[in-house]
């Protein structure tokens, strides 16, 4: 009997996503997809309902943060074990001002994960970048409202 260990693939391939974003987890077998049998998913070692090759989170919340793994059950000649865990962190996006800002100073884009209660610095924004960032956030919000 052949033993097969799948891999969890994140799409988009970012271990940290923001609240409200969509992420798809795919259960894949080396050399291609496991085309037969059922798929199981678990989060933090607790089996999730459903049996699909993909586990989709359409609008992420902080409670979606966790360690995900999958298993693909094949035919009588193959056995699948659980994949390695893939950590997913859903962050709350905030802008954190550094002291009192001067025109040459910047802001930090901060991702805060609820369970960890810590801040992860992604980048530093200049005033010009900050203006562009605000426009981009407004555009994303308006597109999200149109799709809803």
C-alpha positions as CSV (number, residue, x, y, z in Angstrom):
1,X,0.0,0.0,0.0
2,X,1.3,3.4,-1.0
3,X,1.3,6.2,1.7
4,X,0.7,9.7,0.4
5,X,1.4,13.0,2.3
6,X,-0.4,16.0,0.9
7,X,0.6,19.6,1.1
8,X,-1.5,22.6,2.0
9,X,-1.1,25.5,-0.5
10,X,-2.4,29.0,0.4
11,X,-3.8,31.2,-2.4
12,X,-2.8,34.0,-2.2
13,X,0.4,32.6,-0.8
14,X,0.6,34.9,2.3
15,X,0.7,33.5,5.8
16,X,-0.8,36.8,7.1
17,X,-4.0,38.2,5.6
18,X,-6.2,41.1,6.7
19,X,-9.7,40.8,8.1
20,X,-12.3,40.6,5.3
21,X,-9.9,39.2,2.7
22,X,-10.5,35.9,0.8
23,X,-8.1,33.0,1.1
24,X,-8.2,29.5,-0.4
25,X,-6.4,26.5,1.1
26,X,-5.8,23.7,-1.4
27,X,-4.9,20.1,-0.6
28,X,-2.4,18.9,-3.1
29,X,-0.3,15.8,-3.6
30,X,3.3,15.9,-5.0
31,X,3.2,15.3,-8.7
32,X,-0.4,16.6,-9.1
33,X,-3.7,16.7,-7.5
34,X,-5.2,13.7,-5.7
35,X,-8.0,13.1,-8.1
36,X,-10.0,10.5,-6.3
37,X,-11.3,9.9,-2.8
38,X,-12.5,12.4,-0.2
39,X,-10.6,15.3,1.4
40,X,-10.6,16.3,5.0
41,X,-9.6,19.5,6.6
42,X,-8.7,20.3,10.2
43,X,-7.9,23.5,12.0
44,X,-5.8,23.3,15.2
45,X,-6.2,19.5,15.1
46,X,-10.0,19.7,15.0
47,X,-11.6,18.2,11.9
48,X,-13.7,20.7,9.9
49,X,-17.0,19.8,8.2
50,X,-16.9,19.2,4.4
51,X,-14.9,17.1,2.1
52,X,-13.4,19.2,-0.7
53,X,-10.0,19.6,-2.2
54,X,-10.3,23.3,-1.3
55,X,-11.1,25.0,1.9
56,X,-12.3,28.6,1.2
57,X,-12.5,31.5,3.6
58,X,-14.5,34.2,1.8
59,X,-14.3,37.0,4.4
60,X,-11.6,36.2,7.0
61,X,-12.1,37.0,10.6
62,X,-9.5,36.8,13.5
63,X,-11.1,33.5,14.5
64,X,-9.9,32.0,11.2
65,X,-6.3,32.3,12.4
66,X,-4.8,28.9,13.2
67,X,-2.9,25.9,12.0
68,X,-4.5,24.1,9.0
69,X,-3.8,20.6,7.6
70,X,-5.5,18.3,5.1
71,X,-5.8,14.6,4.3
72,X,-6.9,13.1,1.0
73,X,-8.3,9.5,1.2
74,X,-7.6,7.5,-2.0
75,X,-8.5,4.1,-3.2
76,X,-7.8,0.7,-1.6
77,X,-4.1,0.8,-2.8
78,X,-3.2,4.2,-1.2
79,X,-3.4,5.8,2.2
80,X,-3.0,9.5,2.9
81,X,-1.6,10.9,6.2
82,X,-2.3,14.4,7.5
83,X,-0.2,17.1,5.9
84,X,2.1,19.3,7.8
85,X,0.3,22.3,9.5
86,X,0.2,25.6,7.6
87,X,-0.2,28.6,9.9
88,X,-2.7,31.3,8.9
89,X,-2.8,34.6,10.7
90,X,-5.7,37.0,10.2
91,X,-4.7,40.5,11.0
92,X,-6.4,43.7,11.9
93,X,-4.9,46.5,9.8
94,X,-4.2,49.8,11.6
95,X,-1.9,52.7,11.0
96,X,0.2,53.6,14.0
97,X,1.5,57.1,14.3
98,X,5.0,57.5,15.6
99,X,5.0,60.4,18.1
100,X,4.1,63.8,16.6
101,X,4.6,63.7,12.9
102,X,6.7,66.1,10.9
103,X,6.4,66.2,7.1
104,X,9.5,64.1,6.7
105,X,8.4,61.5,9.3
106,X,6.4,58.4,8.5
107,X,3.8,56.0,9.8
108,X,4.0,52.3,10.3
109,X,1.5,49.9,8.8
110,X,0.8,47.5,11.6
111,X,-0.9,44.1,11.6
112,X,-2.2,43.0,14.9
113,X,-3.2,39.3,15.4
114,X,-5.9,38.9,18.1
115,X,-4.5,35.7,19.7
116,X,-0.9,36.8,19.8
117,X,-1.6,40.4,21.0
118,X,1.5,41.6,19.2
119,X,2.2,43.9,16.4
120,X,4.0,43.0,13.2
121,X,5.5,45.9,11.3
122,X,5.2,45.4,7.5
123,X,6.4,48.7,6.1
124,X,7.0,52.4,6.7
125,X,5.0,54.9,4.7
126,X,6.1,58.4,3.8
127,X,3.5,61.1,3.6
128,X,3.1,60.7,-0.2
129,X,2.8,56.9,0.2
130,X,0.3,57.4,3.0
131,X,-1.9,59.4,0.6
132,X,-1.7,56.7,-2.0
133,X,-2.4,54.0,0.6
134,X,-5.6,55.8,1.7
135,X,-6.8,56.0,-1.9
136,X,-6.1,52.3,-2.4
137,X,-8.0,51.4,0.8
138,X,-11.0,53.5,-0.3
139,X,-11.0,51.8,-3.7
140,X,-10.8,48.3,-2.1
141,X,-13.7,49.2,0.2
142,X,-15.9,50.5,-2.6
143,X,-15.2,47.4,-4.7
144,X,-16.0,45.2,-1.8
145,X,-19.3,46.9,-1.3
146,X,-20.2,46.5,-5.0
147,X,-19.5,42.8,-4.8
148,X,-21.6,42.3,-1.7
